Amino acid sequence: MRMITIPNQSSVAKAFNEFDEDGHMKPSAFYDRVVDVMEELMKFTLLTRDVSPHLVDRYSERKESAEELAKRVNLRAI
């Protein structure tokens, strides 16, 4: 639920045919698309890196229940 997503995706049909003997992906439209998606992921990483505390801060996890509040407010000094 707390994950940045990008609107693009990439899949490679018959991926086993898209690599050379050295394990490098062959130049093709598939390769270009994979690089495009990876660039976009990197850009989103750079844009969101310093704001992650803000992005993962959720109201439902911050709010106190009425019972918890009553316990905290009604504590007596020892």
C-alpha positions in Angstrom: 0.0 0.0 0.0 2.9 2.4 0.6 4.6 2.1 -2.7 5.2 4.6 -5.4 4.1 3.3 -8.8 4.8 4.6 -12.2 2.2 4.4 -15.0 4.5 2.5 -17.3 5.5 -1.1 -17.5 7.6 -3.3 -19.6 7.4 -6.9 -20.5 9.5 -8.9 -22.9 7.9 -11.6 -24.9 10.2 -14.7 -25.2 12.8 -13.0 -23.1 15.2 -15.9 -23.5 15.6 -14.9 -27.2 16.4 -11.3 -26.3 19.9 -11.9 -24.7 23.2 -12.6 -26.3 25.8 -15.3 -25.3 27.3 -12.8 -22.7 23.9 -12.3 -21.0 23.5 -8.8 -22.4 20.1 -7.7 -23.8 20.2 -7.3 -27.5 19.4 -3.9 -29.0 15.7 -3.8 -29.8 12.4 -2.0 -29.1 12.1 -4.3 -26.0 15.5 -3.0 -24.8 14.5 0.6 -25.3 11.3 0.1 -23.4 13.1 -1.5 -20.4 15.6 1.4 -20.3 12.7 3.9 -20.5 11.0 2.3 -17.5 14.2 2.1 -15.5 14.9 5.8 -16.1 11.4 6.6 -14.9 11.9 4.5 -11.8 15.2 6.3 -11.1 13.5 9.7 -11.5 10.7 8.8 -9.1 13.3 7.6 -6.6 15.2 10.9 -6.8 11.9 12.9 -6.5 10.6 11.0 -3.5 13.8 10.1 -1.6 13.8 13.1 0.8 10.0 13.2 1.4 9.4 9.6 2.4 8.5 10.5 6.0 5.7 12.6 4.6 4.6 10.0 2.1 4.2 7.2 4.7 2.6 9.3 7.4 -1.0 8.0 7.8 -3.9 9.6 9.8 -5.2 6.2 10.8 -1.9 5.3 12.4 -1.6 8.7 14.2 -5.0 9.1 15.7 -5.6 8.0 19.3 -8.6 6.0 20.2 -10.9 7.6 22.8 -9.9 4.9 25.2 -6.2 5.5 24.7 -6.7 9.3 25.2 -8.7 8.8 28.4 -6.0 6.5 29.8 -3.3 9.1 28.9 -5.2 12.1 30.2 -6.5 10.4 33.4 -3.1 9.1 34.5 -2.4 10.1 38.1 1.0 11.3 39.2 2.9 8.7 41.2 
